[in-house]
């Protein structure tokens, strides 16, 4: 690890602690050259396998951006989107795999989004599941009605 102050390629770890509920490690380091201290954070990269065969690092921001598009014009605030992004990331990390398919990420989004806003859920599901007809929408709306609590 290069020192951010003097660019010395060596540093000494003084302290290590778990961060982000164990998903990362925060290390306090000291540079033997200039004597200054700095903090680094190490995290395991969870990779996403896309349909095209390409893999890329998981991005909570990308999840939030996709859901934000589905929620456009709906009464959903940024805090709710951040919470949904966190829920999805936790569900993905709970699988324990180093690589996860983009399909599984879509499935992990659908549940929390359905609870957040049904219209946004329909929008997202229509793209994610590739709705091609009015019947596809009708089936999904029927499933929403069937799962709605009595009196809702």
C-alpha positions, -999 to +999 in steps of 0.1 A: +000+000+000+015+033-011+016+061+014-008+088+002+015+116+015+050+106+003+041+077-021+065+053-002+055+018-014+058+004+021+035+008+052+030-009+085-005-020+098-011-006+133-047-018+138-073-038+119-111-037+125-142-051+109-163-025+091-197-026+073-210-055+094-180-076+085-181-070+048-149-050+049-118-045+070-106-010+081-068-008+086-049+019+103-014+022+088+018+040+094+044+050+068+080+042+079+094+069+056+074+100+066+059+087+098+023+098+089-007+076+095-036+069+072-066+045+070-074+020+043-105-001+038-105-035+022-136-051+009-144-084-009-156-077-044-188-095-052-189-100-090-220-100-111-223-123-141-243-106-168-263-124-195-237-114-221-211-134-201-193-103-189-186-099-152-184-067-133-183-057-096-216-054-078-227-018-074-254-007-049-255+026-068-265+008-100-293-010-082-306+023-068-304+040-102-324+013-118-351+014-091-351+052-092-361+050-129-390+027-120-400+050-092-400+082-114-431+103-106-440+081-076-440+093-039-407+074-031-379+094-014-341+089-015-340+073+019-364+046+008-343+040-023-311+038-001-329+014+022-339-008-007-304-008-021-291-019+013-317-047+016-307-060-019-270-058-011-275-077+021-295-104+003-268-107-023-240-110+003-260-135+023-258-159-007-221-163+002-210-167-034-182-147-050-202-143-082-239-139-087-260-138-118-278-106-128-310-126-128-307-133-090-301-096-084-334-088-103-352-113-081-337-098-050-350-063-061-386-074-068-396-083-033-385-051-015-397-030-044-432-046-043-435-036-007-422-001-014-444+009-043-466-014-064-466+008-095-429+010-095-428-027-090-450-032-121-427-009-141-396-028-130-411-062-134-424-054-169-388-047-180-371-073-160-395-101-169-400-088-205-437-083-205-449-085-241-486-082-239-515-067-219-521-102-205-487-102-189-496-070-170-530-084-161-515-116-146-491-095-126-518-072-113-539-102-103-510-116-084-506-082-066-543-082-058-541-117-045-512-109-022-527-076-009-539-077+027-577-078+032-593-044+031-565-028+011 
